[in-house]
Amino acid sequence: MSDFFQFEADFVESLRCIPMQVRYKLDTCGVKLKLQHWHQLTQGERQSLVDLPCGTEAEVASYREHLQRMVVAHTGQAAGDLPVEAFPAWMNEMTIPVSVREKATETGVELTLEQWRSLSPIQRFVLIKLSRSGHENSNFLPALKEFQLV
């Protein structure tokens, strides 16, 4: 999963922001990593968070432990916890979350259930994250285009 999204191209080479694939892993392992924590990590440490797998139960536990060890080494305390949902919205192919539907409509796109079902879990995750209120959503439309929904 080390492919970055095109809409992230302006910052992924330097890894100055947390890429979506890492944010996906953070939600999977239940760690709330703040941008200030991310900035304290070395380039190599950031890259390790991109590269390490986080799919199986063992990988998720290992990823979480690795991440928390690095954060503690830099800050003296662990990053916060996020609740881990047993069946997160991005795994649900049968329902388009309201925030995604509303954001798509705002941008002039009527997202169909068939389109939603055609997306990978990480693509659905991205659209959910980019459609949240209070989130800087300038990448929502570029993501829709990249996912060939527009």
Buried (B, 14 or more C-beta within 10 A) or exposed (E): BEEBBEBBEEEBEEBEBBBBBBBBBBBBBBBEBEEEBBEBBEEEBBEBBBEBEBEEEEBBEBBBEBBBEBBEEBBEEBBEEBEEEEEBBBEBEEEBBEBBBEBBEEBEBEBEEEBBEBBEBBBBBBBBBBBBEEBEBEBBBBBBEBBEBB
